Amino acid sequence: MTAPPDAGLLPTYALRLADDLLINAQRLSEFITHGPELEEELAIANVALDNLGVAQQLYEYVSEVEGSVRSADQIAFLRSEREFTNCLLVEQPHTDFADVMARQFFLDAWHCELWPALEASIDGTLAAVAAKAAKEARYHFRHSAGWVIRLGDGTAESAARMQRAVNTLWKFTGELTMGDHIDEEAAGAGIGVAPANLREAWMRRVGEMLDEAGLTAPDDPYQATGGRDGRHTEHLGHLLAEMQFMQRAYPGMEW
């Protein structure tokens, strides 16, 4: 007889998924009004809103599973930097449009593998959230991959910028598919997915698009880690200071 999973495993696992989406949505929102064209401004905003919507569902579920000890807003806006468990990739800043699209491309490619696999979770709520997110991820990937190809296969300037962005962000992608004991326990309990099992598919998806764009993945084996354990780069603290300002300045404020 299989032992039931640790009661804290479900909220811990769901929190990781939500943190990735929330921090990525915040990064995307920073680029609004800086896009190359109006339609792209709207596209970036819509992707950010999609990410935020799924994150909110997950935070509300975490709150429910925890017994409403803290609300979804408190989870999002009152935790410290060390309490966030997002991957390092999503907190990386951008200097231009190529950075935004490269970061989004890597994340979208991962979500195209993760969410469909998570639809098989024995947890009904996680499975339902994953089913919704999987549909959105396909559209997001089509959008970001399209820009990677367009820029990589464009002018010498656009190709150089996209290759620079790929080179800069590549060392933060390994954390997506490495996994740790939380992922292993969640997968073993039927709640989650073992990231390592999806690595080959993610690499193939990313590689095919980079090849089409005329870009190459760096051969440097180094991969930065620590986000899942709350050990972040210097960029997350600055992001949270801005994102959490209103709730910390006016505790309990509601729209």
Secondary structure as UniProt FT lines:
FT   TURN            7..8
FT   HELIX           9..31
FT   TURN            32..33
FT   HELIX           38..65
FT   TURN            66..67
FT   HELIX           72..77
FT   HELIX           81..83
FT   HELIX           88..91
FT   HELIX           97..118
FT   TURN            119..120
FT   HELIX           124..152
FT   HELIX           156..170
FT   TURN            171..173
FT   HELIX           174..178
FT   HELIX           181..188
FT   TURN            189..190
FT   HELIX           195..198
FT   HELIX           199..213
FT   HELIX           227..229
FT   HELIX           234..243
FT   HELIX           245..249
FT   TURN            251..252
//
